[in-house]
Every structure is written in structure tokens, then in C-alpha cells.
Amino acid sequence: FHSANMSNTSGWKDAVVRAIASDSLISDDQLVLLAYNLDIMRKQIEELKSIFPPDTLHAFAVKASPVRAILDFVKECGMGIETASYGELMIALDAKFDPQNIVFDSPTKTMTDLRIALSRGIHLNIDNMQELDRATQILQKTPSDVASVGLRINPQVGVGSIEAMSTATTTSKFGIPLQDTGIEHIVQACVDRPWIRRLDWHVGSQGCPLELISRGLRVVVDLALRINAAAGR
């Protein structure tokens, strides 16, 4: 859906409702309709890209909308894509996203998942130390010049206002827990594996104040600086 006036949010929604009523878009056989304002989406993407350096990869989460037409649209707008499962990864590849513009974050990757990401240059974020061991085994047997590997760190900085949506608590199940694993252990793991080039982190999806998000970022940046210093980068 394209709106004549992007700033008039209620206006385009009213137009959608009128179109649904006049064109009988909803019926006993078609009970659900999704409406996207592509003008607003494009404007938001352009604003996001304007804030960061030109070479920043912004990735649209497949889980937000696996509709092929929407994925084609965000790709046209210069976005990358983030996948959190093997199924989502296959959707991204089927939609012809460049592997170098795909982020793969699944917390339950199989050996096949890891081999696909490592061999194609997909941005792979390792979720735990056991998964790191498996990726290491694969790269020792089959070195890859295009492998792009990062570690997902749980900075363990606390909970937001919605506990169920917070992912940086002491017991959060995603990512490598910084305090429990130990900073020196993580640093050494990165020094021993120069193909680890990135740190990933997530404090929560909703209910997280800016102060909590900033604290998580500070912890991960400090860790990155320690890794670079230890690796002589």
C-alpha cells in the first residue's frame, strides 16, 4: 500500500479500511489481511541508514514478516536480512539475498547449519561455547576464506520492565554469559581463533530503557577492546 501522505497515519489506515470494504477483500474464505505502508517503511529505512556509516549492514528480521513481497521490498531498499532458524535462512537464500548480507542467529544450529553459513560467507553469530567448538572443528577440517564469525555475548546487565522479553539477565538462555564464562576465557577463545571478528549482543526486545541498553553496549565494547589488545589488533 502506498499512501499519499506519509505523515497522516490515520489517513492511510482509513483508506485501507475503505478498500477492504469496497473491494470485499475479507470474506468467509479470507479472514485475515495484512496491510503494509511501503512509503512509511521506506522512510524509516532511509532515516535509519542516515544515522550510521554508509558501510553499516542493517538487517531486517525475517520473523517480523516472512512475506516474500516485503522481503523483496526491504532488499530493494538496501537492507540485509536476519535469520533466527534454518527455515528462515532458507527463506533468505530463496529470496536471493547476497550471503554477505545475511545474519544467522539461530541458538540451535546443527552441524549442517554451521557448514552452510561458514562455507557461504553468511554472517554467523555463535550462541554458546559448545557451538564454538563445533564451528572450530568444521573450520579445522574444511578451512573457509569467506567465513564470517561472531560471538553472541550476554552482558548480564539486568532485566527490563518486561522480564520475559529481557535477554541480558544472569539466567538468560541466549548467548555466552559474560560473568559465568569469564572474560579471560572469552578473550583467549578469540585470540586462539583469529577468524572471530565480531561480537553480537542483545539486551531485550521490549521494555528495556536506554540506560540498560547503553550499559550492555558499554560492557561489550569494553570486551572487544580487551580482545583487540590481547590479539594485537
C-alpha positions in Angstrom: 0.0 0.0 0.0 1.3 3.4 -0.9 0.0 6.5 0.9 -0.4 9.9 -0.5 0.5 11.5 2.8 3.1 9.5 4.9 2.7 11.8 7.9 -1.1 11.2 8.1 -1.0 7.8 9.8 -4.8 7.6 10.4 -5.4 8.7 6.9 -3.8 5.7 5.2 -5.3 3.3 7.7 -8.8 4.7 6.9 -8.0 4.3 3.2 -7.1 0.6 3.8 -10.4 0.0 5.7 -12.4 1.6 2.9 -10.5 -0.5 0.3 -11.3 -3.6 2.3 -15.0 -2.7 2.5 -15.4 -1.7 -1.2 -13.4 -4.5 -2.7 -14.6 -7.3 -0.4 -11.0 -8.2 0.5 -12.2 -10.0 3.6 -14.7 -12.9 3.3 -15.6 -16.2 4.9 -12.8 -17.8 3.0 -10.3 -14.9 3.5 -10.5 -13.9 7.2 -7.1 -12.1 7.6 -5.5 -9.3 5.7 -2.1 -7.7 6.3 -1.6 -4.1 5.2 1.9 -2.5 4.9 2.5 1.1 4.2 5.6 0.9 1.9 6.1 4.7 2.0 6.4 4.7 5.7 8.7 1.7 5.7 11.0 3.2 3.1 11.1 6.5 5.1 12.0 4.6 8.3 14.7 2.7 6.5 16.2 5.8 5.0 16.2 7.5 8.4 17.9 4.5 10.0 20.6 4.4 7.3 21.3 8.1 7.5 22.3 7.8 11.2 25.0 5.1 10.7 28.2 5.0 8.5 27.4 4.0 4.8 29.1 0.6 5.2 26.8 -0.5 8.1 24.7 -3.6 7.5 21.1 -3.1 8.6 19.3 -6.5 8.8 15.5 -6.9 8.6 14.3 -9.8 10.8 12.6 -12.5 8.8 10.4 -13.2 11.8 9.0 -9.6 11.5 7.4 -10.6 8.1 8.4 -13.6 6.1 6.1 -12.4 3.2 8.2 -12.6 0.1 7.0 -9.3 -1.4 8.1 -7.5 1.8 11.5 -9.2 1.8 12.0 -8.2 -1.8 11.0 -4.6 -0.9 13.5 -4.3 2.0 16.2 -5.8 -0.2 15.4 -3.2 -2.8 15.8 -0.5 -0.1 19.4 -1.8 0.6 18.7 -3.8 3.8 20.2 -7.1 4.8 18.3 -9.8 6.5 18.5 -11.5 9.9 17.5 -15.1 10.3 17.0 -17.0 13.6 16.4 -20.5 12.3 17.3 -22.9 9.5 13.9 -22.3 7.9 14.4 -18.5 8.0 17.9 -18.9 6.5 16.4 -20.9 3.6 13.7 -18.2 3.1 16.5 -15.6 2.9 18.5 -17.6 0.4 15.4 -18.3 -1.7 14.7 -14.6 -1.8 18.2 -14.1 -3.4 19.8 -12.1 -0.6 23.5 -11.9 -1.0 25.0 -14.3 1.6 27.2 -11.4 2.8 24.0 -9.5 3.7 22.5 -12.4 5.7 22.9 -12.7 9.5 22.3 -16.1 11.0 21.5 -16.0 14.7 19.8 -19.4 15.5 20.5 -20.5 19.0 20.2 -24.2 18.0 22.4 -24.7 14.9 23.1 -28.1 13.6 26.4 -29.1 12.1 24.7 -28.7 8.6 23.6 -25.2 9.6 27.1 -24.3 10.6 28.7 -25.7 7.4 26.3 -23.8 5.2 27.0 -20.5 7.0 30.7 -21.0 7.1 31.1 -22.1 3.5 28.9 -19.3 2.0 30.2 -16.3 4.0 26.9 -15.8 5.8 27.4 -13.7 9.0 27.3 -16.4 11.7 26.8 -15.5 15.3 27.9 -18.3 17.7 25.5 -18.7 20.6 27.5 -20.7 23.1 30.9 -22.2 23.7 29.8 -25.7 22.7 28.7 -24.3 19.3 32.1 -22.5 19.0 33.8 -25.9 19.5 31.7 -27.4 16.7 32.5 -24.4 14.3 36.2 -24.8 15.2 36.1 -28.5 14.2 34.5 -27.7 10.9 37.0 -25.0 10.0 39.9 -27.2 11.0 38.7 -29.9 8.6 37.4 -27.5 5.9 39.0 -24.1 6.0 36.9 -21.2 4.6 38.3 -18.0 3.2 34.8 -16.4 3.4 33.8 -17.4 6.9 32.3 -14.5 8.9 32.0 -15.4 12.6 30.9 -13.5 15.6 30.1 -14.4 19.2 26.8 -13.6 20.8 27.5 -12.2 24.3 25.1 -12.0 27.1 26.4 -8.9 29.0 24.3 -9.9 32.1 23.4 -6.3 32.9 19.9 -6.9 34.3 16.3 -7.1 33.4 14.0 -4.6 31.8 10.4 -3.8 32.7 9.2 -7.0 30.9 11.1 -9.9 32.3 10.0 -12.4 29.6 11.4 -10.1 26.9 14.7 -9.4 28.6 17.8 -11.3 27.3 20.6 -9.9 29.4 19.8 -11.3 32.9 22.0 -13.6 34.8 19.9 -16.6 33.7 19.0 -15.6 30.1 19.2 -18.7 27.9 20.7 -16.9 24.8 24.3 -16.0 24.2 27.6 -16.6 26.1 27.1 -15.4 29.6 29.9 -12.9 30.3 30.2 -13.3 34.1 29.6 -17.1 34.2 32.0 -17.9 31.3 34.7 -15.4 32.4 36.1 -12.5 30.5 39.6 -14.0 30.2 38.2 -17.3 28.8 36.3 -15.4 26.1 39.3 -13.2 25.3 41.5 -16.3 25.0 39.0 -18.1 22.8 39.0 -15.1 20.4 42.8 -14.9 20.4 43.1 -18.6 19.6 40.6 -18.2 16.7 41.5 -15.1 14.6 38.6 -15.8 12.4 36.3 -14.5 15.1 35.8 -10.9 14.0 32.7 -9.7 15.7 30.7 -9.5 18.9 26.9 -9.6 19.0 24.7 -8.7 21.9 21.0 -8.2 22.8 19.6 -6.8 26.0 15.9 -7.3 25.1 13.1 -6.9 22.6 10.8 -4.6 24.6 10.6 -2.9 27.9 14.3 -2.1 28.0 15.2 1.5 28.9 18.0 3.3 27.1 20.2 3.2 30.2 20.1 -0.6 30.3 20.8 -0.9 26.6 23.7 1.6 26.9 25.1 -0.4 29.8 25.0 -3.6 27.8 26.7 -1.9 24.9 29.5 -0.5 27.1 30.2 -3.9 28.5 30.5 -5.5 25.1 32.6 -2.6 23.7 35.0 -3.0 26.7 35.2 -6.7 25.9 36.0 -6.0 22.3 38.8 -3.6 23.3 40.3 -6.2 25.6 40.2 -8.8 22.8 41.8 -6.5 20.3 44.6 -5.6 22.8 45.3 -9.3 23.6 45.3 -10.2 19.9 47.5 -7.2 18.9 44.9 -5.8 16.5 
